[in-house]
Amino acid sequence: MEKGLFITFEGCDGCGKTTQLELLAKYLNTQGFSVITTREPGAKGLGVQLREILLNYDGEVSSNCESFLFLADRAQHIDTIVKPAIYQGKIVLCDRHIDSTAAYQGYGRGLDIDQINYLNNIATSGLKPNLTLLFDVDTETSMARVGKNKDRMESAGIEFQEKVRRGYLELAKAEPKRIRVFDSRKTIEQLHQEVLGTIAPLL
């Protein structure tokens, strides 16, 4: 691998993506790679404050406002964390990215997908992940794993969560080379081995 990589982890809440990100980071570190783990929204600094608003603000937030807050966080994140790390030859593992906005604000909230794609492109200056790992889980299992203490997005209701899941699967159909789908009903170790097999050609 002659340059850095940008790998994103996507899926509905409770899909196990964060666990798989952590396992992959640990594995890559043992193999001598320089790895950065990060997330959207709220990687650090300004992003932390945006995350607090997005997930815990108890007043009304319009769908357009919500979308632009995620995009603002993304622009800051890409410019200050992701791009510098990639240019330094590091592997960046990110918990949620552009596909979350398309799935949640596009398919979930009903905003125009083409417009979201256009705005995502502006926020990222055209940078796209080398690979996106999508962990698919049915809505009932997703909500059960999240539990009772839900943030604002997790509390949006079953119908919303179903739309988000369908949205993710539509995105995967549209970009099968970039977005690889994993069945989250499998064990943690089974998923980890599948992830390792998927990323091997990139290393």
C-alpha positions as CSV (number, residue, x, y, z in Angstrom):
1,M,0.0,0.0,0.0
2,E,1.7,3.2,-1.2
3,K,-0.8,5.7,0.1
4,G,-3.4,6.0,2.8
5,L,-6.9,4.5,2.8
6,F,-10.3,5.8,3.7
7,I,-12.7,3.0,4.9
8,T,-16.1,3.8,6.3
9,F,-18.5,1.7,8.4
10,E,-22.2,2.1,7.9
11,G,-25.5,0.6,9.1
12,C,-28.6,1.2,11.2
13,D,-28.1,1.7,14.9
14,G,-27.2,-1.5,16.7
15,C,-25.8,-3.2,13.6
16,G,-22.4,-3.9,15.2
17,K,-20.4,-1.5,12.9
18,T,-18.5,0.1,15.8
19,T,-17.4,-3.2,17.2
20,Q,-16.1,-4.3,13.8
21,L,-14.3,-1.0,13.3
22,E,-12.5,-1.5,16.6
23,L,-11.6,-5.1,15.8
24,L,-10.2,-4.0,12.4
25,A,-8.2,-1.2,13.9
26,K,-6.7,-3.6,16.4
27,Y,-5.8,-6.1,13.7
28,L,-4.3,-3.4,11.4
29,N,-2.2,-2.1,14.3
30,T,-0.8,-5.5,14.9
31,Q,0.2,-5.7,11.2
32,G,2.2,-2.5,11.5
33,F,-0.2,-0.1,9.7
34,S,-0.7,3.4,11.0
35,V,-4.4,3.7,11.8
36,I,-6.7,6.5,12.8
37,T,-10.3,5.8,14.0
38,T,-12.8,8.5,13.8
39,R,-16.6,9.1,13.5
40,E,-19.3,11.3,12.1
41,P,-20.7,13.4,13.6
42,G,-18.4,14.6,16.3
43,A,-14.8,13.5,15.7
44,K,-13.3,16.2,17.9
45,G,-13.3,20.0,18.5
46,L,-16.2,21.7,16.7
47,G,-17.6,18.3,15.7
48,V,-18.2,17.4,19.3
49,Q,-20.5,20.4,19.7
50,L,-22.3,19.7,16.5
51,R,-22.8,16.1,17.6
52,E,-24.4,17.2,20.8
53,I,-26.9,19.4,18.9
54,L,-27.7,16.7,16.3
55,L,-28.2,13.8,18.7
56,N,-29.5,15.5,21.9
57,Y,-31.2,18.8,21.1
58,D,-34.7,18.6,22.6
59,G,-36.4,21.2,20.4
60,E,-37.6,21.0,16.9
61,V,-35.0,20.5,14.1
62,S,-36.1,20.8,10.5
63,S,-35.0,18.1,8.1
64,N,-33.1,20.6,6.0
65,C,-31.4,22.0,9.1
66,E,-30.5,18.6,10.3
67,S,-29.0,17.7,6.9
68,F,-26.9,20.9,6.8
69,L,-25.6,20.3,10.3
70,F,-24.3,16.9,9.4
71,L,-22.8,18.4,6.2
72,A,-21.0,21.1,8.2
73,D,-19.6,18.5,10.6
74,R,-18.5,16.4,7.6
75,A,-16.7,19.3,5.9
76,Q,-14.8,20.1,9.1
77,H,-14.0,16.4,9.6
78,I,-12.7,15.8,6.1
79,D,-10.5,18.9,6.0
80,T,-9.0,18.7,9.4
81,I,-8.7,14.9,10.1
82,V,-9.3,12.6,7.2
83,K,-7.4,14.3,4.3
84,P,-4.3,15.0,6.4
85,A,-4.2,11.4,7.6
86,I,-4.6,10.0,4.1
87,Y,-1.9,12.2,2.8
88,Q,0.4,10.9,5.5
89,G,-0.2,7.3,4.3
90,K,-2.5,6.3,7.2
91,I,-5.5,4.1,7.2
92,V,-8.6,6.1,8.3
93,L,-11.5,4.0,9.7
94,C,-14.6,6.1,10.1
95,D,-17.8,5.3,11.9
96,R,-20.5,6.8,9.6
97,H,-20.0,9.1,6.6
98,I,-21.8,10.2,3.4
99,D,-24.0,7.2,3.2
100,S,-25.5,7.9,6.6
101,T,-26.8,11.3,5.4
102,A,-28.2,9.7,2.2
103,A,-29.9,6.9,4.2
104,Y,-31.2,8.9,7.2
105,Q,-31.9,12.4,5.8
106,G,-32.6,11.2,2.2
107,Y,-34.5,7.9,2.5
108,G,-35.5,8.4,6.1
109,R,-36.6,12.1,6.2
110,G,-37.6,12.2,2.5
111,L,-35.1,14.8,1.3
112,D,-34.0,14.7,-2.4
113,I,-31.3,12.1,-2.8
114,D,-29.6,13.8,-5.8
115,Q,-29.4,17.0,-3.8
116,I,-27.9,15.2,-0.9
117,N,-25.3,13.6,-3.1
118,Y,-24.5,17.0,-4.6
119,L,-24.0,18.6,-1.2
120,N,-22.0,15.6,0.1
121,N,-19.7,16.1,-2.8
122,I,-19.2,19.8,-1.8
123,A,-18.6,18.9,1.9
124,T,-16.0,16.3,1.0
125,S,-14.4,18.2,-1.9
126,G,-15.1,15.1,-4.0
127,L,-13.3,12.7,-1.7
128,K,-15.0,9.3,-1.5
129,P,-14.2,6.2,0.7
130,N,-12.0,3.5,-0.9
131,L,-14.4,1.0,0.7
132,T,-17.6,1.1,2.7
133,L,-18.6,-1.7,4.9
134,L,-22.4,-1.9,5.4
135,F,-23.7,-4.0,8.3
136,D,-27.3,-4.9,7.6
137,V,-29.7,-5.7,10.4
138,D,-33.5,-6.0,10.6
139,T,-35.2,-3.1,12.4
140,E,-36.6,-5.2,15.2
141,T,-33.1,-6.4,16.1
142,S,-31.7,-3.0,15.7
143,M,-34.1,-1.4,18.1
144,A,-33.7,-4.2,20.6
145,R,-29.9,-3.8,20.6
146,V,-30.2,0.0,21.1
147,G,-32.3,-0.4,24.2
148,K,-34.3,2.1,26.1
149,N,-31.8,5.0,26.2
150,K,-32.2,6.4,22.7
151,D,-30.8,9.6,21.2
152,R,-32.9,11.8,18.9
153,M,-32.1,9.8,15.8
154,E,-32.8,6.5,17.4
155,S,-36.1,7.7,18.8
156,A,-37.5,8.6,15.3
157,G,-39.7,5.5,15.2
158,I,-40.0,2.1,13.5
159,E,-41.2,3.4,10.2
160,F,-38.3,5.8,9.9
161,Q,-35.8,3.1,10.8
162,E,-37.3,0.8,8.1
163,K,-36.9,3.6,5.5
164,V,-33.3,4.0,6.6
165,R,-32.5,0.3,6.2
166,R,-34.1,0.2,2.8
167,G,-32.2,3.3,1.8
168,Y,-28.9,1.7,2.8
169,L,-29.6,-1.4,0.7
170,E,-30.5,0.8,-2.3
171,L,-27.2,2.7,-1.9
172,A,-25.4,-0.7,-1.9
173,K,-27.1,-1.7,-5.1
174,A,-26.1,1.5,-6.8
175,E,-22.4,1.2,-5.8
176,P,-21.6,-2.5,-5.4
177,K,-17.9,-2.1,-5.9
178,R,-17.5,0.5,-3.0
179,I,-20.3,-0.7,-0.7
180,R,-20.0,-4.3,0.6
181,V,-23.0,-5.6,2.6
182,F,-22.5,-7.9,5.6
183,D,-25.2,-9.9,7.5
184,S,-25.2,-8.7,11.1
185,R,-27.0,-11.8,12.3
186,K,-23.6,-13.6,12.1
187,T,-21.3,-13.8,15.1
188,I,-18.8,-11.0,15.8
189,E,-15.9,-13.3,14.9
190,Q,-17.6,-14.4,11.6
191,L,-18.1,-10.8,10.6
192,H,-14.6,-9.9,11.6
193,Q,-13.1,-12.6,9.3
194,E,-15.4,-11.5,6.5
195,V,-14.2,-7.9,6.9
196,L,-10.5,-9.0,6.9
197,G,-11.1,-10.9,3.6
198,T,-12.8,-7.9,2.1
199,I,-10.1,-5.4,2.9
200,A,-7.1,-7.7,2.1
201,P,-6.9,-6.6,-1.6
202,L,-6.5,-3.0,-0.6
203,L,-3.6,-3.5,1.7
